[in-house]
């Protein structure tokens, strides 16, 4: 939502994450944006007790590859949640629509298939300025939001399976 600050939240409502391990899959396409999302995500995880050793970061070429990157992480890393970070900017062709639909459907399917929280931290914007505003600009950083979501979902899974 254009009026919401993606970095605003009540830290007291976020579970302690010091005993959790997170995977992050980040797209190298639009890296000005995605690396800023990554920075916000990592800082927020650390703010809630996650150590460097408990953050696994893997890079993929573009947002389309986030799904397979997250699947490989789910199959090969012992993590409590996986955060997918990317940025798709509207262009003049339908490519934007195909990529956005594929990534969102793929991430949804991974949640179901692997029974692990896989978080959609992908910006889908009309232009680069909107992406900048949501990756550390006036609307905050979706990387922060993705990290908080991952912590909450990992805690929910632990609570429901214990």
C-alpha positions in Angstrom: 0.0 0.0 0.0 1.4 3.4 -1.0 0.7 4.9 2.4 2.2 2.2 4.5 5.8 2.2 5.6 7.2 -1.3 5.1 9.7 -0.8 7.9 7.1 0.2 10.6 6.2 -2.5 13.1 6.1 -3.2 16.8 9.3 -5.0 17.7 7.7 -6.3 20.9 5.3 -8.4 18.8 8.1 -10.2 17.0 9.2 -13.5 18.5 12.8 -14.0 19.6 14.7 -15.4 16.7 18.0 -16.2 18.4 17.4 -20.0 18.0 16.3 -19.8 14.4 18.2 -20.1 11.1 17.1 -18.3 7.9 17.9 -18.7 4.2 17.7 -15.7 1.9 17.6 -16.1 -1.9 18.2 -12.8 -3.6 18.0 -11.8 -7.3 21.0 -10.1 -8.8 18.8 -8.4 -11.4 18.0 -4.8 -10.4 20.7 -5.2 -7.7 20.6 -1.5 -6.7 17.2 -2.4 -5.3 17.6 -6.1 -4.4 20.9 -5.5 -2.5 19.1 -2.8 -0.5 16.3 -5.2 0.3 19.0 -7.8 1.4 20.6 -5.2 3.7 17.3 -4.4 5.4 16.4 -8.0 5.7 19.7 -9.0 7.3 19.7 -6.0 9.7 16.2 -6.9 10.8 17.0 -10.5 11.4 20.0 -9.6 13.5 17.9 -7.0 15.4 15.8 -10.0 16.5 18.7 -12.2 17.6 19.8 -14.1 14.5 23.5 -14.5 14.2 25.6 -14.2 11.0 26.2 -18.0 11.1 22.4 -18.5 11.1 21.8 -16.5 7.9 22.5 -18.4 4.6 22.5 -16.1 1.5 22.4 -17.4 -2.0 22.2 -15.4 -5.2 20.2 -16.1 -8.4 20.4 -14.2 -11.7 16.8 -12.9 -11.7 13.4 -13.0 -9.9 12.2 -15.9 -12.1 15.0 -18.0 -10.6 14.0 -17.3 -7.0 11.6 -20.3 -7.0 14.3 -22.8 -7.9 16.8 -21.1 -5.6 14.4 -21.4 -2.7 13.6 -25.0 -3.6 17.3 -25.9 -3.6 17.7 -24.2 -0.3 14.7 -26.0 1.2 16.3 -29.3 0.1 19.9 -28.6 1.1 19.9 -26.3 4.1 18.5 -26.7 7.5 16.6 -23.4 7.8 13.4 -22.4 9.7 12.3 -20.1 6.8 13.4 -18.9 3.4 13.1 -15.3 2.3 13.0 -14.6 -1.5 14.1 -11.1 -2.4 13.7 -9.6 -5.9 12.4 -6.7 -7.9 10.4 -6.8 -11.2 9.7 -3.4 -12.8 7.0 -3.0 -15.4 8.2 -2.6 -18.9 6.6 -2.2 -22.3 5.9 -5.9 -22.9 3.9 -8.6 -21.0 7.2 -10.0 -19.6 6.4 -8.3 -16.2 3.1 -10.1 -15.8 4.5 -13.5 -16.7 7.5 -13.1 -14.3 5.3 -11.8 -11.4 2.7 -14.6 -11.9 5.3 -17.3 -12.1 7.3 -16.2 -9.1 4.2 -15.7 -6.9 2.7 -19.1 -7.9 6.1 -20.8 -7.5 6.7 -19.4 -4.0 3.1 -20.3 -3.0 3.7 -23.9 -4.2 7.0 -24.2 -2.3 5.2 -23.3 1.0 2.8 -26.2 0.4 5.3 -28.7 -1.0 8.1 -28.2 1.6 6.0 -27.3 4.7 8.4 -24.5 5.4 7.7 -20.7 5.3 8.9 -19.3 2.0 8.4 -15.5 2.1 7.6 -13.4 -0.9 9.9 -10.3 -0.6 9.6 -9.3 -4.3 8.8 -5.8 -5.3 6.5 -5.5 -8.3 6.6 -1.9 -9.3 5.6 0.4 -12.2 9.0 2.1 -12.3 12.4 2.4 -10.7 11.4 5.2 -8.4 8.7 3.2 -6.8 11.2 0.4 -6.3 13.6 2.8 -4.6 10.8 4.1 -2.4 10.2 0.6 -1.2 13.8 -0.6 -0.8 14.9 1.9 1.8 13.2 5.1 0.6 10.1 7.0 1.8 8.0 3.8 2.1 10.6 1.9 4.1 12.2 -1.4 3.1 10.3 -4.5 2.1 13.4 -6.4 3.2 12.5 -5.5 6.8 8.9 -6.6 6.3 10.1 -9.9 4.7 12.4 -10.6 7.7 9.6 -9.9 10.3 7.2 -12.1 8.3 9.8 -14.9 8.2 10.4 -14.8 11.9 6.7 -14.8 12.7 6.0 -17.7 10.3 8.9 -19.7 11.6 7.7 -19.2 15.2 4.2 -20.2 14.2 5.4 -23.4 12.6 7.5 -24.2 15.7 4.5 -23.5 17.9 2.2 -25.7 15.8 4.6 -28.6 15.5 5.8 -28.8 19.1 
